[in-house]
Amino acid sequence: MKKQTIDSRPAGPKPWYDPRVRSLFFQVVAITLVFWGGWTLVDNTLSNMESRGISTGFGFLEESAGFGIIMHLVPYDATMSYGRTFWVGLTNTLLVSAMGVVAATILGFVLGIARLSSNWLVAKISLAYIEVIRNIPLLLQIFFWYFAVLSNLPSPRQSVDVGGTLFLNNRGLYLPEPLTQDGFGLVWGGVLAAIAAVIGIRIWAKKRQLATGQIFPTFKVGVAILVLVPIISYLVAGRPLEWEIPALKGFNFGGGITIIPELAALWIALSLYTASFIAEIVRSGILSVSKGQTEASKALGLPHGLTLRLVVIPQAMRVIIPPLTSQYLNLVKNSSLATAIGYPDLVAVFMGTTLNQTGQAVEVVAMTMAVYLTISLLISLFMNIYNRAVAIKER
């Protein structure tokens, strides 16, 4: 009789019980379902549109738009294509978003620091601003600035005149426009040289401080270089710059740079509203820093301003940046409320007028969604890169 042998070696774990295998399997299944659902949706949409005789495709972007836009950063007139209206709306959206991010960040940091001020009046004024502004709907604030404030300014003939060069009325703010002449390239060269010099001085000053402990006045020297070098370049080039002064022509001003009330109202409302949230983010970031850090800096004799700038804020940034990124994303998306007051942003111009005239709802909405998604992803990317750059590196 044949003797039966038993393998005493322990059986290896089955692949299904490996967490990595199960994770990969479920990810593949999820991606497959997403693509299947997306393809089904697209196929059904195209079939339904075809059965109703609705044309598809992006050929409409080459057709003439036939309508005017009150503000455009790129050349545009009514004879241009719908594709050009897309770029007009996109640039207008990027303009008000960029202006809002800069203004909201500066004001938010000032308010957040003021909220922690030892001065009772300053702290309470900051608190009142934050609690009032962030609890009023943004759309109402936009309406307030547009209808209650800017629309009640005087007419063009009774404009507020500042020095005969700046005019303010209910149709906008009119500023002198700089017109470059031959030789202005030398001025741009001076600007680039000044920026390069400031970067070089900052790198050198940091190495010098690490080696000797001596602090070089980088900020003051940098500001002086950024101001003096372009001015010297401008004078050497023979002052190749002229100014076009706005002038009243008929019922309105012509020439110069015009800031329309729609842009001003949207910018002010977005900046003030977002700044109230940024202020609380800054306050929480500062409070997250141990008081021992402040006490140590005071023991070393550092004044309050340097303590805040060199000790507290750099450590608070690791707490501030993630929620600050969310506020930037919210500001960009909230700019779509511009359509309520007629500011020609992407939603108003492209997803509004262009969609109504062409009927290409799927294509227009898809392009608009793709733009906002791309802007949000880019903001997140740059903020994450900055976050890693300023993060505290532990040894």
C-alpha positions in Angstrom: 0.0 0.0 0.0 1.2 3.4 -1.0 2.0 5.7 2.0 0.3 9.1 1.8 2.5 12.1 2.7 1.2 15.3 4.2 2.9 18.6 3.3 3.7 20.3 6.6 4.6 23.7 4.9 2.2 26.5 5.9 -0.1 27.5 3.0 0.6 31.0 1.7 -2.0 33.7 1.9 -4.5 33.8 -0.9 -4.3 36.8 -3.2 -7.8 38.0 -2.3 -6.7 38.5 1.3 -3.9 40.8 0.3 -5.0 44.4 0.9 -3.1 45.7 -2.0 -4.7 43.3 -4.4 -8.2 44.1 -3.1 -7.5 47.8 -3.3 -6.3 47.5 -6.9 -9.3 45.4 -7.8 -11.9 47.8 -6.4 -10.1 50.8 -8.0 -10.3 49.1 -11.4 -13.9 48.3 -10.9 -14.7 51.9 -9.8 -12.9 53.4 -12.8 -14.6 51.0 -15.2 -18.0 52.0 -13.8 -17.2 55.7 -14.1 -16.1 55.4 -17.7 -19.1 53.2 -18.5 -21.5 55.7 -16.9 -19.9 58.6 -18.7 -20.0 56.9 -22.0 -23.7 55.9 -21.5 -24.6 59.5 -20.6 -22.8 60.9 -23.6 -24.2 58.3 -26.0 -27.8 58.9 -24.8 -27.4 62.6 -25.0 -26.1 62.5 -28.6 -28.8 60.1 -29.6 -31.6 62.3 -28.1 -30.1 65.4 -29.7 -29.9 63.7 -33.1 -33.5 62.5 -32.8 -34.7 66.1 -32.2 -32.6 67.5 -35.0 -30.2 69.4 -32.7 -26.8 69.8 -34.3 -23.7 68.9 -32.3 -20.0 69.8 -32.4 -17.9 72.9 -31.9 -18.3 74.4 -35.4 -20.4 77.2 -34.0 -17.3 78.7 -32.4 -16.3 80.0 -35.9 -19.6 81.7 -36.6 -20.0 85.5 -36.2 -21.3 86.4 -32.7 -23.2 89.6 -33.8 -23.4 91.2 -30.3 -21.2 93.7 -28.5 -19.5 93.3 -25.1 -19.1 96.4 -22.9 -15.6 95.3 -21.6 -12.9 93.2 -23.2 -9.2 92.8 -22.5 -8.6 91.2 -25.9 -9.6 92.8 -29.2 -13.3 92.2 -30.0 -16.2 93.6 -32.0 -19.6 92.3 -33.0 -18.3 90.8 -36.3 -16.0 88.4 -34.5 -16.7 84.7 -33.7 -18.3 83.0 -30.8 -14.9 81.6 -30.1 -13.7 85.1 -29.4 -16.5 85.7 -27.0 -15.2 82.7 -25.0 -11.8 84.3 -24.7 -13.3 87.7 -23.8 -15.4 86.0 -21.0 -12.4 84.0 -19.8 -10.0 87.0 -19.5 -12.7 89.0 -17.7 -13.2 86.2 -15.3 -9.5 85.8 -14.7 -9.1 89.6 -14.2 -11.7 90.0 -11.5 -10.6 86.7 -9.8 -6.9 87.8 -9.7 -7.8 91.2 -8.4 -10.1 89.7 -5.8 -7.5 87.2 -4.6 -4.8 89.9 -4.1 -7.1 92.4 -2.4 -8.8 89.7 -0.2 -5.4 88.3 0.9 -4.0 91.6 1.9 -7.1 92.8 3.7 -7.7 89.4 5.3 -4.2 89.3 6.8 -4.5 92.8 8.1 -7.9 92.0 9.7 -6.7 88.7 11.1 -3.7 90.4 12.8 -5.9 93.3 14.0 -8.3 90.8 15.5 -5.6 89.8 17.9 -4.4 93.3 18.6 -3.9 94.4 22.2 -5.7 97.6 21.3 -9.3 97.1 22.4 -10.8 99.4 19.7 -8.8 97.9 16.8 -9.7 94.3 17.9 -13.4 95.1 18.3 -13.7 97.0 14.9 -12.0 94.0 13.2 -14.4 91.6 15.0 -17.5 93.7 14.0 -16.3 93.8 10.4 -15.8 90.0 10.2 -19.1 89.1 11.9 -21.2 91.5 9.8 -19.6 90.9 6.3 -19.4 87.1 6.4 -23.0 86.8 7.5 -24.5 88.8 4.7 -25.1 86.8 1.5 -22.5 87.7 -1.2 -25.2 88.4 -3.8 -26.8 91.0 -1.6 -23.4 92.7 -1.1 -22.8 92.8 -4.9 -26.3 94.4 -5.3 -25.5 96.9 -2.6 -22.2 98.1 -4.1 -23.7 98.2 -7.6 -27.2 99.7 -7.1 -26.9 101.6 -3.8 -23.4 103.0 -4.1 -22.0 103.1 -7.7 -25.3 103.7 -9.5 -25.9 106.8 -7.4 -22.7 108.6 -8.4 -23.0 111.7 -10.5 -23.6 111.6 -14.3 -20.7 112.0 -16.7 -21.2 115.8 -17.0 -21.0 116.2 -13.2 -18.1 113.8 -12.8 -15.8 113.9 -9.8 -12.7 115.5 -11.3 -9.3 114.7 -9.7 -6.6 116.9 -11.1 -8.1 116.9 -14.6 -6.8 113.4 -15.3 -9.1 111.1 -13.2 -12.8 111.2 -13.5 -15.5 109.2 -11.5 -19.1 109.0 -12.4 -22.0 106.4 -12.6 -20.5 105.0 -15.8 -17.2 104.1 -14.4 -13.8 105.3 -13.3 -11.7 106.9 -16.1 -7.9 106.8 -15.7 -5.0 108.0 -18.0 -3.7 105.3 -20.3 0.1 104.8 -20.7 1.1 104.6 -24.4 4.6 103.2 -24.9 6.9 104.7 -27.6 10.0 103.5 -29.3 12.8 102.7 -26.9 10.5 101.5 -24.1 12.2 98.1 -24.3 15.1 99.5 -22.4 12.7 100.3 -19.5 11.5 96.6 -19.5 15.1 95.6 -19.5 15.7 97.7 -16.4 12.7 96.2 -14.7 13.9 92.7 -15.4 17.4 93.6 -14.2 16.1 95.1 -11.0 14.1 91.9 -10.3 17.1 89.7 -10.9 19.2 92.0 -8.7 16.8 91.8 -5.8 16.6 88.0 -6.0 20.4 87.8 -6.1 20.7 90.2 -3.1 18.2 88.1 -1.1 20.1 84.9 -1.8 23.4 86.5 -0.8 21.9 88.1 2.3 20.5 84.8 3.5 23.9 83.1 3.1 25.6 85.9 4.8 23.2 85.8 7.7 23.7 82.1 8.2 27.5 82.5 8.1 28.0 85.7 10.2 24.6 86.3 11.9 24.5 89.8 10.5 21.1 90.9 9.0 21.2 92.8 5.8 18.3 95.3 5.1 17.1 93.3 2.1 13.6 94.8 2.0 14.7 98.5 2.0 17.5 97.8 -0.5 15.1 95.8 -2.7 12.5 98.5 -2.8 15.1 101.1 -3.7 16.4 99.0 -6.5 12.9 98.2 -7.9 12.1 101.9 -7.9 15.4 103.5 -9.0 16.6 101.2 -11.7 13.4 101.4 -13.9 13.3 105.2 -13.4 16.9 105.5 -14.5 16.2 103.3 -17.5 13.2 105.5 -18.3 15.2 108.6 -18.2 18.1 107.1 -20.2 15.7 105.9 -22.9 14.4 109.4 -23.4 11.1 109.1 -21.5 9.4 106.8 -24.1 6.0 107.0 -22.5 3.0 109.2 -23.2 -0.4 109.4 -21.4 -3.8 109.5 -23.0 -6.0 111.6 -20.8 -9.8 110.8 -20.8 -12.0 113.6 -22.2 -15.7 114.2 -22.2 -17.1 113.5 -25.7 -20.8 114.0 -26.0 -22.6 112.1 -23.3 -19.6 110.1 -22.1 -15.9 110.0 -21.7 -13.6 108.7 -24.3 -9.9 107.7 -24.2 -7.9 106.4 -21.3 -8.6 103.3 -19.2 -12.2 102.7 -18.1 -13.1 100.7 -15.0 -16.8 99.9 -15.4 -19.1 99.9 -12.4 -19.9 96.2 -12.9 -16.2 95.3 -12.4 -15.8 97.6 -9.5 -18.9 96.4 -7.6 -18.0 92.7 -8.2 -14.4 93.2 -7.2 -15.2 95.1 -4.0 -17.9 92.7 -2.9 -15.7 89.6 -3.6 -12.7 91.1 -1.8 -14.5 92.2 1.3 -16.6 89.0 1.6 -13.6 86.7 1.1 -11.4 88.8 3.4 -13.7 88.2 6.3 -13.1 84.5 6.1 -9.4 84.8 5.4 -9.1 87.0 8.6 -10.4 84.1 10.7 -8.1 81.7 9.0 -5.1 84.0 9.8 -6.3 84.4 13.4 -6.5 80.7 13.9 -3.1 80.1 12.3 -1.5 82.7 14.6 -3.1 81.2 17.7 -1.8 77.8 16.7 1.7 78.9 17.3 2.9 78.2 20.8 3.1 81.3 23.1 6.6 80.1 24.1 7.8 81.2 20.6 6.6 84.7 21.2 8.0 84.8 24.7 11.4 83.6 23.4 11.5 86.2 20.7 10.7 88.9 23.3 13.4 87.6 25.6 15.9 88.0 22.7 14.8 91.6 22.3 12.9 91.4 19.0 10.2 94.0 18.5 6.6 92.9 18.0 6.7 93.6 14.3 9.8 91.4 13.7 8.4 88.7 16.0 5.2 88.5 14.0 7.0 88.6 10.6 10.0 86.3 11.4 8.7 84.0 14.1 4.9 83.7 14.2 3.7 84.1 10.6 6.2 81.6 9.1 5.0 78.9 11.6 1.4 79.8 11.2 1.5 79.4 7.4 1.3 75.6 7.6 -2.1 76.0 9.3 -3.2 79.0 7.1 -2.5 77.7 3.6 -4.9 74.7 3.3 -8.1 76.7 4.2 -6.7 79.7 2.4 -6.6 77.6 -0.8 -10.3 76.8 -0.3 -11.1 80.5 0.0 -9.3 81.3 -3.3 -11.3 78.5 -5.0 -14.5 79.9 -3.6 -13.7 83.4 -4.8 -13.1 82.2 -8.3 -16.3 80.3 -8.4 -18.3 83.1 -6.7 -17.2 85.4 -9.5 -19.8 83.7 -11.6 -22.4 85.8 -9.7 -21.3 88.6 -12.1 -24.1 87.7 -14.4 -26.5 89.3 -11.8 -25.2 92.8 -12.5 -24.2 92.3 -16.1 -20.4 92.1 -15.8 -19.3 90.2 -18.9 -17.6 87.2 -17.3 -17.5 83.7 -18.8 -20.9 82.7 -17.4 -22.6 85.9 -18.6 -21.0 86.2 -22.1 -20.4 82.6 -23.1 -22.8 80.4 -21.1 -25.5 83.2 -21.3 -25.6 85.1 -24.5 -23.7 82.7 -26.7 -25.7 79.7 -25.5 -29.0 81.5 -26.1 -28.0 82.4 -29.6 -26.5 79.1 -30.7 -28.5 76.6 -28.7 -25.3 74.5 -28.2 -26.0 73.8 -24.6 -23.9 70.7 -24.1 -20.8 72.1 -25.7 -21.1 75.5 -24.1 -21.8 74.2 -20.6 -19.0 71.6 -21.0 -16.5 74.2 -22.0 -17.5 76.5 -19.1 -17.3 73.6 -16.6 -13.9 72.6 -17.9 -12.6 76.2 -17.5 -13.6 76.4 -13.8 -12.3 73.0 -13.2 -8.9 73.8 -14.8 -8.6 77.1 -12.8 -9.4 75.3 -9.6 -6.9 72.6 -10.2 -4.2 75.1 -11.1 -4.8 77.1 -8.0 -4.7 73.9 -5.9 -1.4 72.8 -7.6 0.4 76.1 -7.0 -0.8 76.4 -3.4 0.3 72.9 -2.7 3.7 73.6 -4.2 3.9 76.7 -2.0 2.7 74.8 1.0 5.5 72.2 0.6 8.0 75.0 0.2 7.1 76.8 3.4 6.4 73.7 5.5 8.6 73.2 8.5 11.2 70.5 7.8 11.9 68.3 10.8 15.3 66.7 11.2 
